[in-house]
C-alpha cells in the first residue's frame, strides 16, 4: 500500500489534476463528476420519491437520471477551460 502512495507516477498524476488540462485529466474529472452526481441523484431520489416508489427504487432511478445533466455540463465546462487556457 505504501508503495502505491509513494509512487512518483501517481504523485505526478495527482498533481497534474490540479495544474494541467489534457485528455487524461479531463477524463478523470468527468468520471469523478459522474460518480458524485450518481450519489447526489440517489440521495435526491430518496428524498423526493422514497415513500411513493420505495427507497431503493427511488435511489436507483435518481442515480441513473442524475448523470444525464452532469455529463454534458462537465464536457462543456472542460472545453471552455481548455479554450481559456490556450488564449
C-alpha positions in Angstrom: 0.0 0.0 0.0 2.8 2.4 0.9 4.5 1.7 -2.5 1.3 2.9 -4.3 1.2 6.1 -2.2 4.8 6.9 -2.8 4.8 6.0 -6.4 6.2 9.0 -8.4 3.9 8.4 -11.4 0.8 8.5 -9.1 2.1 11.7 -7.4 2.7 13.4 -10.7 -0.7 12.4 -12.0 -2.5 13.7 -8.9 -0.5 16.9 -9.2 -1.5 17.2 -12.9 -5.2 17.0 -11.9 -4.8 20.5 -10.4 -2.4 22.1 -12.8 -2.9 20.7 -16.3 -5.8 20.2 -18.6 -5.3 17.3 -21.0 -7.3 14.3 -22.2 -6.3 12.2 -19.1 -7.1 14.8 -16.5 -10.3 15.7 -18.3 -11.5 12.1 -18.5 -10.6 11.7 -14.8 -12.6 14.8 -13.8 -15.5 13.5 -15.9 -15.5 10.2 -14.1 -15.3 11.9 -10.7 -18.2 14.2 -11.6 -20.4 11.2 -12.8 -19.8 9.3 -9.6 -20.6 12.3 -7.4 -23.7 13.1 -9.5 -24.9 9.5 -9.1 -24.5 9.7 -5.3 -26.4 13.1 -5.3 -29.1 11.7 -7.6 -29.6 8.7 -5.3 -29.9 10.9 -2.3 -32.3 13.3 -4.2 -34.4 10.4 -5.4 -34.7 9.0 -1.9 -35.8 12.5 -0.5 -38.2 13.2 -3.3 -39.9 9.9 -4.0 -38.7 7.5 -1.4 -42.1 7.0 0.2 -44.0 6.7 -3.1 -41.7 4.4 -5.0 -39.8 2.7 -2.3 -36.4 3.9 -1.1 -34.2 1.5 -3.1 -36.1 2.0 -6.4 -36.0 5.8 -6.0 -32.3 5.7 -5.3 -31.7 3.6 -8.4 -33.8 5.8 -10.6 -32.2 9.0 -9.2 -28.7 7.7 -9.7 -29.4 6.8 -13.3 -31.0 10.1 -14.3 -28.6 12.4 -12.5 -25.6 12.0 -14.9 -27.8 12.9 -17.8 -27.4 16.5 -16.9 -23.9 16.4 -15.5 -22.0 14.8 -18.3 -22.8 17.5 -21.0 -22.2 20.3 -18.5 -18.8 18.9 -17.4 -17.7 18.3 -21.0 -18.8 21.8 -22.0 -17.0 23.3 -18.9 -13.8 21.4 -19.6 -14.0 22.6 -23.3 -14.4 26.3 -22.1 -11.5 25.9 -19.6 -9.3 24.5 -22.4 -10.2 27.4 -24.7 -9.4 29.9 -21.9 -6.1 28.2 -21.0 -4.9 28.3 -24.6 -5.6 32.0 -25.2 
